[in-house]
Protein backbone atom coordinates (compact mmCIF):
# COMPACT_ATOMS: atom_id res chain seq x y z
CA UNK A 1 0.00 0.00 0.00
CA UNK A 2 1.30 3.44 -0.93
CA UNK A 3 0.50 5.42 2.25
CA UNK A 4 -1.04 2.98 4.73
CA UNK A 5 -0.91 5.15 7.89
CA UNK A 6 -2.48 8.28 6.41
CA UNK A 7 -6.20 8.90 6.87
CA UNK A 8 -8.54 8.90 3.87
CA UNK A 9 -9.15 12.63 4.29
CA UNK A 10 -5.42 13.39 4.15
CA UNK A 11 -4.99 11.07 1.14
CA UNK A 12 -7.78 12.94 -0.63
CA UNK A 13 -6.13 16.29 0.14
CA UNK A 14 -2.77 15.04 -1.11
CA UNK A 15 -4.44 13.62 -4.22
CA UNK A 16 -6.13 16.95 -4.99
CA UNK A 17 -2.87 18.84 -4.47
CA UNK A 18 -0.90 16.52 -6.75
CA UNK A 19 -3.69 16.61 -9.34
CA UNK A 20 -3.53 20.41 -9.47
CA UNK A 21 0.30 20.35 -9.71
CA UNK A 22 0.25 17.81 -12.54
CA UNK A 23 -2.44 19.77 -14.37
CA UNK A 24 -0.47 23.00 -13.99
CA UNK A 25 2.65 21.29 -15.35
CA UNK A 26 0.83 20.00 -18.42
CA UNK A 27 -1.00 23.29 -19.03
CA UNK A 28 2.31 25.16 -18.94
CA UNK A 29 3.98 22.58 -21.16
CA UNK A 30 1.09 22.66 -23.63
CA UNK A 31 1.07 26.46 -23.66
CA UNK A 32 4.79 26.58 -24.45
CA UNK A 33 4.27 24.16 -27.33
CA UNK A 34 1.26 25.98 -28.79
CA UNK A 35 2.93 29.39 -28.61
CA UNK A 36 6.17 28.02 -30.08
CA UNK A 37 8.13 29.42 -27.16
CA UNK A 38 11.82 29.89 -28.01
CA UNK A 39 12.93 28.03 -24.88
CA UNK A 40 11.26 24.78 -25.95
CA UNK A 41 10.14 24.85 -29.59
CA UNK A 42 13.57 24.72 -31.33
CA UNK A 43 14.67 21.91 -29.02
CA UNK A 44 11.53 19.91 -29.80
CA UNK A 45 12.08 20.45 -33.53
CA UNK A 46 15.67 19.23 -33.12
CA UNK A 47 14.27 15.97 -31.72
CA UNK A 48 12.71 15.39 -35.12
CA UNK A 49 9.09 16.12 -34.27
CA UNK A 50 7.15 17.93 -37.02
CA UNK A 51 5.61 21.33 -36.18
CA UNK A 52 2.02 20.10 -36.56
CA UNK A 53 2.69 17.35 -34.01
CA UNK A 54 4.05 19.82 -31.47
CA UNK A 55 0.95 22.01 -31.75
CA UNK A 56 -1.39 19.02 -31.56
CA UNK A 57 0.45 17.70 -28.52
CA UNK A 58 0.15 21.09 -26.83
CA UNK A 59 -3.60 21.18 -27.42
CA UNK A 60 -3.95 17.61 -26.14
CA UNK A 61 -1.96 18.41 -22.98
CA UNK A 62 -4.09 21.44 -22.14
CA UNK A 63 -7.33 19.57 -22.84
CA UNK A 64 -6.21 16.59 -20.76
CA UNK A 65 -5.05 18.80 -17.88
CA UNK A 66 -8.40 20.61 -17.75
CA UNK A 67 -10.38 17.36 -17.85
CA UNK A 68 -8.01 15.81 -15.27
CA UNK A 69 -9.22 18.11 -12.48
CA UNK A 70 -12.94 17.42 -13.01
CA UNK A 71 -13.90 14.88 -10.31
CA UNK A 72 -16.97 13.53 -12.15
CA UNK A 73 -14.85 12.14 -15.00
CA UNK A 74 -13.50 9.08 -13.18
CA UNK A 75 -13.38 6.74 -16.17
CA UNK A 76 -11.81 9.38 -18.43
CA UNK A 77 -9.24 10.15 -15.74
CA UNK A 78 -7.80 6.64 -16.19
CA UNK A 79 -7.15 7.42 -19.86
CA UNK A 80 -5.61 10.76 -18.96
CA UNK A 81 -3.26 9.05 -16.50
CA UNK A 82 -2.21 6.73 -19.33
CA UNK A 83 -1.73 9.60 -21.78
CA UNK A 84 0.32 11.67 -19.32
CA UNK A 85 2.44 8.61 -18.50
CA UNK A 86 3.13 7.93 -22.18
CA UNK A 87 3.95 11.60 -22.73
CA UNK A 88 6.57 11.74 -19.96
CA UNK A 89 8.10 8.41 -21.01
CA UNK A 90 8.59 9.76 -24.54
CA UNK A 91 9.84 13.06 -23.13
CA UNK A 92 12.45 11.12 -21.16
CA UNK A 93 13.51 9.13 -24.22
CA UNK A 94 13.64 12.25 -26.40
CA UNK A 95 15.70 14.10 -23.80
CA UNK A 96 18.08 11.17 -23.53
CA UNK A 97 18.53 10.94 -27.31
CA UNK A 98 19.51 14.61 -27.61
CA UNK A 99 21.55 14.36 -24.38
CA UNK A 100 19.45 16.90 -22.51
CA UNK A 101 19.71 15.38 -19.08
CA UNK A 102 17.75 18.24 -17.48
CA UNK A 103 14.80 17.18 -19.64
CA UNK A 104 15.31 13.59 -18.51
CA UNK A 105 15.20 14.65 -14.87
CA UNK A 106 12.09 16.78 -15.47
CA UNK A 107 10.36 13.83 -17.15
CA UNK A 108 11.39 11.44 -14.37
CA UNK A 109 10.05 13.77 -11.68
CA UNK A 110 6.78 14.18 -13.60
CA UNK A 111 6.57 10.39 -13.93
CA UNK A 112 7.01 9.95 -10.16
CA UNK A 113 4.31 12.55 -9.47
CA UNK A 114 1.92 10.85 -11.89
CA UNK A 115 2.55 7.40 -10.39
CA UNK A 116 2.09 8.66 -6.81
CA UNK A 117 -1.12 10.41 -7.82
CA UNK A 118 -2.36 7.29 -9.58
CA UNK A 119 -1.61 5.19 -6.49
CA UNK A 120 -3.58 7.62 -4.33
CA UNK A 121 -6.39 7.67 -6.87
CA UNK A 122 -6.72 3.87 -6.78
CA UNK A 123 -6.59 3.79 -2.97
CA UNK A 124 -9.27 6.47 -2.67
CA UNK A 125 -11.49 4.89 -5.34
CA UNK A 126 -11.34 1.47 -3.65
CA UNK A 127 -12.39 3.01 -0.33
CA UNK A 128 -15.19 5.03 -1.89
CA UNK A 129 -16.54 2.05 -3.85
CA UNK A 130 -16.40 -0.32 -0.86
CA UNK A 131 -18.14 2.19 1.44
PyMOL commands that set and color helices and strands:
alter all, ss='L'
color gray80, all
select helices_A, chain A and resi 8-34+41-46+51-68+74-97+101-130
alter helices_A, ss='H'
color red, helices_A
deselect
rebuild
show_as cartoon
